[in-house]
C-alpha cells in the first residue's frame, strides 16, 4: 500500500510538472476564447501590435483583451506565474513579486453590439510586479485553476546591464543574401558576473515569435577587466532567415471585398470570406511594401467611429494555397494561428480545386500571414513558399537574463528592440 501511495504521489507530481510546462506557453485552450492580445497600454489602435514587454518601474502597464463567444458573462480569474529564462516556473513565491494576493477577478466586460456572432469582450489591466523577468498570465474559470482558458507570456525588464545590438550582414558569406545577423554587446559592470556561461543568457527573438528564438550562452569575446561581452558569432548562432514581407488579408469590410479577399458572403447568422488564391514566391525578386511583421490588428471600417473591440464582426475566413499535392504538412503561420500552434494552422488538400485550404475564425481587421512546411524536427520552413531576402524588414528583440550569485530567479537585466528601416502600417 505504501509503495502504491508513493507511486500515486510520484505520478501526481509528474502530472503537475507537465501541466506547469504546458501552462507557460502562449496558448488558447478553449475554442470559444478568441482574439487574445496583450500589449502596453496606449491611446492608438496600433498599440495592440507592440510586444508585451515593459520596464519594471515604468508608467505604462500591460492591458489584456480577449473575447468569449457567449451570450452571458463568465466568472474568470487571472493569476501570474514568474518564470526563469527557460520559461519554467521560478522558485519565487507569489509574495516575492506581488504586493497583493495572486488571484484577480476579470470584471471589466462589454457585450458585442449588433454582431451576427454574439460575443463578450473582456479587458484587464495587469498589476505591477516587483521583480523583473519572464511572466505568464493564466486565465481560468470558476476559481478552478485546472479549467484554464488561455496562457500568455510577457516580460518585465530593468536596465541593469547596458546592452546594444545591430542587424548586420551575416558573417557566413554563403547565405548573405538570405539571412540577417544580430550582433550584441553587453556591459555587465553592475552585476557580479563570475561565470558568464552560467550566469548570463541572451535570447534573440524575431517578430515576437518563440518557436524560432535563439538562445546564446557563450560570448565570442569577453573582457573581464572592462566587463564587456560580445555575441558576434561566425557560425550562425545569432543568424535568422530574413524571410519575406508578410502576405495579408484586409477584413475591415463586410459590405465590400478588402484587399486579397476574392469574395465575402453575409448571412443573418454568419459571415464567410474567401481569400485570394496564393502561389509560391520563392523565386520572385524582393518587393518592398508595408506589413505588420506577422501580427494582426482588430479594426472595422464598417463602423469607423465606433468601438472596434465590440462592433467588429467575426468572419470565417478560408485561405488558399495553390501548389501540387505533397506528403509534407503545410501550415498557415502568423500571430493569428499562434505561429502554427493552433489546430486551424494546418492546411488540408482540396481535391476539387487542387489547393491547400484552412478556415480560420477571425475578428474584423488586418491579418498578416505566411506559408510553411513543417520539418521532421518540428520547425517551420517558409523558404519554399516565401523565399528569403536580406532586405526584408523584420523586428528583433534582445533579452538579457542574469542569475545573481545565490539568487532564486533570473532577472531580465537588458532589453533592446530593433526595427531598422521601420515600415509598419
C-alpha positions as CSV (number, residue, x, y, z in Angstrom):
1,X,0.0,0.0,0.0
2,X,2.8,2.4,0.9
3,X,4.5,1.7,-2.5
4,X,1.2,2.3,-4.3
5,X,0.8,5.6,-2.5
6,X,4.3,6.6,-3.3
7,X,3.7,5.8,-7.0
8,X,0.5,7.8,-6.9
9,X,2.3,10.8,-5.4
10,X,5.1,10.5,-7.9
11,X,2.6,10.3,-10.8
12,X,0.7,13.3,-9.4
13,X,3.9,15.3,-9.1
14,X,4.9,14.4,-12.7
15,X,1.4,15.3,-13.9
16,X,1.6,18.6,-12.1
17,X,5.1,19.3,-13.6
18,X,3.9,18.6,-17.1
19,X,0.9,20.8,-16.6
20,X,3.1,23.6,-15.4
21,X,5.2,23.2,-18.6
22,X,2.1,23.3,-20.8
23,X,0.8,26.3,-19.0
24,X,3.8,28.6,-19.6
25,X,3.3,28.8,-23.3
26,X,1.3,31.2,-25.4
27,X,-1.7,29.0,-25.9
28,X,-5.5,29.2,-26.0
29,X,-7.1,26.0,-24.6
30,X,-10.8,26.7,-25.4
31,X,-12.4,27.2,-28.8
32,X,-14.8,29.9,-27.5
33,X,-12.0,32.2,-26.5
34,X,-10.8,34.4,-29.4
35,X,-8.6,37.4,-30.2
36,X,-6.4,37.2,-27.1
37,X,-4.0,40.1,-27.1
38,X,-1.6,41.6,-24.5
39,X,0.2,44.8,-25.1
40,X,1.4,48.0,-23.3
41,X,-1.5,50.4,-22.6
42,X,-1.7,53.2,-25.2
43,X,-4.0,55.6,-26.9
44,X,-3.6,54.5,-30.5
45,X,-5.2,51.4,-32.1
46,X,-1.8,50.4,-33.5
47,X,-0.5,49.9,-29.9
48,X,-2.0,46.4,-29.9
49,X,0.8,45.4,-32.3
50,X,3.5,46.1,-29.7
51,X,5.3,43.3,-27.9
52,X,4.2,42.7,-24.2
53,X,7.4,44.0,-22.7
54,X,7.5,46.8,-20.1
55,X,10.1,48.3,-17.7
56,X,10.0,47.3,-14.1
57,X,9.2,50.8,-12.8
58,X,7.6,52.2,-15.8
59,X,4.2,54.1,-16.0
60,X,2.7,52.1,-18.9
61,X,1.1,48.9,-17.7
62,X,0.1,45.9,-19.8
63,X,-3.5,45.6,-20.9
64,X,-5.2,42.2,-21.7
65,X,-8.0,41.9,-24.3
66,X,-9.9,38.8,-25.2
67,X,-13.4,37.7,-26.5
68,X,-15.7,35.0,-25.3
69,X,-18.1,33.7,-27.9
70,X,-21.1,33.5,-25.5
71,X,-24.3,35.2,-24.6
72,X,-23.7,35.5,-20.9
73,X,-20.5,36.6,-19.0
74,X,-18.5,34.0,-17.1
75,X,-16.5,34.3,-13.9
76,X,-12.9,34.5,-15.0
77,X,-9.8,34.8,-12.8
78,X,-6.2,35.6,-13.6
79,X,-3.0,34.5,-11.9
80,X,0.6,35.4,-12.6
81,X,3.4,32.9,-12.8
82,X,7.0,34.1,-12.5
83,X,9.4,32.1,-14.8
84,X,13.1,31.7,-15.3
85,X,14.8,32.4,-18.6
86,X,13.8,28.9,-19.9
87,X,10.1,29.6,-19.1
88,X,10.0,27.1,-16.3
89,X,8.3,28.4,-13.1
90,X,10.9,30.1,-10.9
91,X,11.5,29.4,-7.2
92,X,9.9,32.7,-6.2
93,X,6.7,32.7,-4.1
94,X,3.8,34.9,-5.1
95,X,4.5,37.5,-2.4
96,X,8.1,37.8,-3.7
97,X,6.9,39.5,-6.9
98,X,3.4,40.8,-5.9
99,X,2.2,43.0,-3.1
100,X,-1.3,41.7,-3.3
101,X,-3.0,38.3,-3.4
102,X,-2.2,36.5,-6.6
103,X,-5.8,35.9,-7.9
104,X,-7.6,38.7,-9.8
105,X,-11.2,38.8,-10.9
106,X,-11.7,39.9,-14.5
107,X,-14.8,42.1,-14.2
108,X,-14.5,44.6,-17.0
109,X,-16.5,43.3,-19.9
110,X,-18.8,44.6,-22.7
111,X,-21.3,42.9,-24.9
112,X,-20.8,43.0,-28.6
113,X,-23.1,45.4,-30.4
114,X,-25.3,44.2,-33.3
115,X,-22.9,41.5,-34.4
116,X,-24.0,38.3,-36.2
117,X,-22.0,36.2,-33.8
118,X,-22.5,37.4,-30.2
119,X,-19.5,37.7,-28.0
120,X,-18.4,39.3,-24.8
121,X,-15.3,41.5,-24.8
122,X,-13.1,41.3,-21.7
123,X,-10.4,43.8,-20.6
124,X,-8.0,43.6,-17.7
125,X,-5.1,45.9,-16.6
126,X,-2.3,43.8,-15.2
127,X,-1.0,44.7,-11.7
128,X,2.5,46.0,-11.1
129,X,5.2,43.5,-10.1
130,X,8.2,43.9,-8.0
131,X,10.7,41.6,-9.8
132,X,12.0,41.6,-13.4
133,X,12.0,38.5,-15.5
134,X,9.6,36.3,-17.5
135,X,6.0,36.1,-16.6
136,X,3.0,34.0,-17.7
137,X,-0.6,35.1,-17.0
138,X,-3.1,32.3,-16.7
139,X,-6.8,32.9,-17.1
140,X,-9.2,30.3,-15.7
141,X,-12.9,29.9,-15.0
142,X,-14.9,29.5,-11.8
143,X,-11.8,29.7,-9.5
144,X,-10.7,26.3,-10.8
145,X,-7.1,26.6,-11.8
146,X,-7.3,23.4,-13.8
147,X,-10.0,24.9,-16.0
148,X,-7.6,27.0,-18.0
149,X,-8.9,29.3,-20.8
150,X,-5.5,30.5,-22.0
151,X,-2.0,31.4,-21.0
152,X,0.1,34.4,-22.3
153,X,3.7,35.3,-21.9
154,X,5.1,38.8,-21.0
155,X,8.4,40.2,-19.9
156,X,9.4,42.9,-17.3
157,X,12.9,44.3,-17.6
158,X,15.2,46.5,-15.6
159,X,18.1,48.4,-17.2
160,X,20.9,46.9,-15.2
161,X,23.3,45.8,-18.0
162,X,24.0,48.3,-20.7
163,X,23.0,46.5,-23.9
164,X,23.4,47.4,-27.6
165,X,22.6,45.5,-30.7
166,X,22.5,45.9,-34.5
167,X,21.3,44.0,-37.6
168,X,24.3,43.3,-39.8
169,X,25.1,41.3,-42.9
170,X,25.9,37.7,-41.9
171,X,29.4,36.6,-41.3
172,X,28.7,33.4,-43.4
173,X,29.1,34.5,-47.0
174,X,27.1,31.5,-48.3
175,X,23.7,32.8,-47.2
176,X,24.5,36.5,-47.0
177,X,21.6,37.4,-49.4
178,X,19.0,35.5,-47.4
179,X,19.9,35.9,-43.7
180,X,20.1,38.7,-41.1
181,X,22.6,38.6,-38.2
182,X,22.1,40.2,-34.8
183,X,25.3,41.3,-33.1
184,X,25.0,42.2,-29.4
185,X,27.4,43.9,-26.9
186,X,26.8,43.9,-23.2
187,X,28.4,45.8,-20.4
188,X,27.9,43.8,-17.1
189,X,29.8,46.1,-14.7
190,X,26.7,46.4,-12.5
191,X,26.5,42.7,-11.8
192,X,28.6,40.1,-10.0
193,X,29.3,38.0,-13.1
194,X,31.9,35.4,-12.2
195,X,31.0,32.9,-14.9
196,X,29.2,34.4,-17.9
197,X,28.4,31.0,-19.4
198,X,26.3,30.0,-16.4
199,X,25.0,33.4,-15.2
200,X,24.2,35.3,-18.4
201,X,21.7,34.1,-21.1
202,X,20.9,36.1,-24.2
203,X,17.7,35.4,-26.1
204,X,17.1,36.8,-29.6
205,X,13.5,36.9,-30.9
206,X,12.2,37.7,-34.4
207,X,8.8,39.2,-35.0
208,X,7.6,38.3,-31.5
209,X,8.0,34.6,-32.1
210,X,9.2,32.0,-29.6
211,X,9.3,28.9,-31.8
212,X,12.5,30.0,-33.6
213,X,14.1,32.1,-30.9
214,X,17.9,31.9,-30.5
215,X,19.5,31.2,-27.1
216,X,23.1,32.4,-26.7
217,X,25.2,31.5,-23.7
218,X,28.8,31.6,-24.9
219,X,30.1,35.0,-25.9
220,X,32.5,35.3,-28.8
221,X,34.5,38.0,-27.0
222,X,34.9,38.5,-23.2
223,X,36.9,41.2,-21.5
224,X,36.8,40.6,-17.7
225,X,38.7,43.9,-16.9
226,X,36.3,46.2,-18.8
227,X,33.2,43.9,-18.1
228,X,32.3,43.6,-21.8
229,X,31.0,40.6,-23.6
230,X,30.1,40.4,-27.3
231,X,28.0,38.0,-29.2
232,X,29.2,38.2,-32.8
233,X,29.2,34.6,-33.9
234,X,30.8,33.4,-37.2
235,X,28.9,30.1,-37.2
236,X,25.3,31.3,-37.4
237,X,24.1,31.0,-33.8
238,X,22.8,34.6,-33.9
239,X,21.5,34.5,-37.5
240,X,17.9,34.3,-38.7
241,X,16.4,33.7,-42.1
242,X,15.2,37.1,-43.2
243,X,12.2,35.7,-44.9
244,X,9.9,38.0,-46.9
245,X,7.4,40.7,-46.3
246,X,4.2,39.1,-45.0
247,X,1.2,38.4,-47.1
248,X,-2.0,39.9,-45.7
249,X,-5.8,40.0,-46.0
250,X,-7.9,43.1,-45.3
251,X,-11.0,42.1,-43.4
252,X,-12.0,45.6,-42.3
253,X,-15.1,45.5,-44.6
254,X,-18.1,43.2,-44.9
255,X,-20.0,45.3,-47.3
256,X,-17.1,45.2,-49.8
257,X,-14.2,42.9,-50.5
258,X,-11.0,44.1,-49.0
259,X,-7.5,43.7,-50.5
260,X,-6.7,40.0,-51.1
261,X,-10.3,38.9,-50.4
262,X,-11.9,37.3,-53.5
263,X,-15.5,37.1,-52.1
264,X,-17.5,37.7,-49.0
265,X,-20.9,36.3,-48.1
266,X,-23.0,37.9,-45.4
267,X,-25.9,35.9,-43.9
268,X,-28.2,36.6,-41.0
269,X,-26.1,34.5,-38.5
270,X,-22.6,34.2,-40.1
271,X,-20.1,35.8,-42.5
272,X,-17.9,33.8,-44.8
273,X,-14.9,35.2,-46.6
274,X,-12.7,33.6,-49.3
275,X,-9.1,34.8,-49.6
276,X,-7.5,35.1,-53.0
277,X,-5.5,32.1,-54.1
278,X,-1.9,32.4,-53.2
279,X,1.1,30.9,-55.1
280,X,4.7,30.4,-54.0
281,X,7.0,33.4,-54.5
282,X,10.4,32.0,-53.5
283,X,11.8,32.8,-57.0
284,X,10.4,36.3,-57.2
285,X,12.6,39.3,-56.6
286,X,12.3,41.2,-53.3
287,X,9.4,43.7,-53.3
288,X,9.1,46.3,-50.5
289,X,5.7,47.0,-49.0
290,X,4.1,47.7,-45.6
291,X,3.2,44.9,-43.3
292,X,2.6,44.1,-39.6
293,X,5.5,41.6,-39.2
294,X,3.1,38.7,-38.7
295,X,0.8,40.4,-36.3
296,X,-2.8,41.3,-36.7
297,X,-4.9,44.4,-36.0
298,X,-8.6,44.4,-34.9
299,X,-10.4,47.2,-36.8
300,X,-13.6,47.7,-38.7
301,X,-14.2,50.2,-41.5
302,X,-17.9,49.5,-41.4
303,X,-18.3,51.5,-38.2
304,X,-15.1,53.6,-38.2
305,X,-16.3,56.0,-35.5
306,X,-17.4,53.2,-33.1
307,X,-15.7,50.8,-30.7
308,X,-13.7,48.4,-32.8
309,X,-13.5,45.9,-30.0
310,X,-17.2,45.3,-29.6
311,X,-18.6,46.3,-33.0
312,X,-16.3,44.2,-35.2
313,X,-17.8,41.1,-36.7
314,X,-16.3,37.6,-36.6
315,X,-15.7,36.1,-40.1
316,X,-15.0,32.5,-41.2
317,X,-12.1,33.1,-43.5
318,X,-10.7,30.5,-45.9
319,X,-7.1,30.7,-47.1
320,X,-6.0,29.0,-50.3
321,X,-2.5,28.0,-51.5
322,X,-2.0,26.6,-55.0
323,X,0.8,24.0,-55.0
324,X,0.9,20.4,-56.1
325,X,-0.3,17.9,-53.5
326,X,2.6,16.9,-51.2
327,X,3.2,14.5,-48.4
328,X,4.7,17.2,-46.3
329,X,2.4,19.1,-43.8
330,X,1.6,22.6,-45.0
331,X,0.9,25.3,-42.4
332,X,-0.5,28.9,-42.2
333,X,1.8,30.9,-40.0
334,X,1.2,34.2,-38.2
335,X,0.1,35.5,-34.8
336,X,-3.5,34.7,-35.8
337,X,-2.7,30.9,-35.7
338,X,-0.3,31.0,-32.8
339,X,2.6,30.7,-35.3
340,X,1.5,27.2,-36.3
341,X,0.4,26.0,-32.9
342,X,-3.4,26.3,-33.4
343,X,-5.3,23.4,-34.9
344,X,-6.5,25.7,-37.8
345,X,-3.0,26.4,-38.9
346,X,-2.5,23.0,-40.6
347,X,-3.9,23.1,-44.1
348,X,-5.7,20.3,-45.9
349,X,-5.9,19.3,-49.6
350,X,-9.0,20.2,-51.5
351,X,-9.1,17.7,-54.4
352,X,-11.8,19.6,-56.2
353,X,-10.0,22.9,-56.5
354,X,-6.4,21.5,-56.3
355,X,-5.4,23.8,-53.5
356,X,-4.5,23.6,-49.8
357,X,-7.0,25.2,-47.6
358,X,-7.8,26.1,-44.0
359,X,-10.6,28.2,-42.5
360,X,-9.9,30.5,-39.5
361,X,-12.4,32.3,-37.3
362,X,-11.2,35.9,-37.4
363,X,-12.4,39.2,-36.0
364,X,-12.6,42.1,-38.4
365,X,-9.2,43.6,-39.1
366,X,-5.9,43.3,-40.9
367,X,-4.1,40.0,-40.7
368,X,-0.5,39.1,-41.7
369,X,0.5,35.5,-42.6
370,X,2.9,33.3,-44.5
371,X,3.0,29.6,-45.5
372,X,5.4,27.0,-44.3
373,X,6.3,23.3,-44.4
374,X,6.8,21.6,-41.0
375,X,10.1,19.8,-40.8
376,X,10.7,16.4,-39.2
377,X,12.3,18.4,-36.3
378,X,9.0,20.3,-35.7
379,X,10.4,23.5,-37.1
380,X,8.7,25.7,-39.8
381,X,10.3,26.3,-43.1
382,X,8.8,29.2,-45.0
383,X,11.6,29.4,-47.7
384,X,9.9,27.1,-50.3
385,X,6.8,29.4,-50.3
386,X,8.1,32.8,-49.4
387,X,11.8,33.0,-50.3
388,X,14.2,35.0,-48.1
389,X,15.8,38.4,-48.7
390,X,18.3,40.3,-46.6
391,X,16.4,43.5,-47.3
392,X,13.2,42.3,-45.6
393,X,12.1,44.5,-42.8
394,X,11.7,42.5,-39.5
395,X,11.6,43.4,-35.9
396,X,14.0,41.9,-33.3
397,X,14.2,41.8,-29.6
398,X,17.3,41.1,-27.5
399,X,16.6,39.9,-23.9
400,X,19.5,39.6,-21.5
401,X,18.9,37.4,-18.4
402,X,21.2,37.3,-15.3
403,X,21.2,34.9,-12.4
404,X,22.9,36.6,-9.4
405,X,25.0,34.5,-7.0
406,X,22.7,32.7,-4.6
407,X,19.6,34.1,-6.3
408,X,16.4,32.1,-6.8
409,X,15.4,33.6,-10.2
410,X,16.6,35.0,-13.5
411,X,16.5,38.8,-13.7
412,X,15.8,40.4,-17.1
413,X,18.6,43.0,-16.9
414,X,18.7,44.2,-20.5
415,X,16.2,44.7,-23.4
416,X,16.7,46.1,-26.9
417,X,14.1,46.5,-29.6
418,X,15.4,46.6,-33.1
419,X,13.4,47.5,-36.2
420,X,15.7,49.0,-38.8
421,X,14.0,50.7,-41.8
422,X,10.7,50.5,-39.9
423,X,7.9,50.3,-42.4
424,X,4.9,49.2,-40.3
425,X,1.4,50.2,-41.5
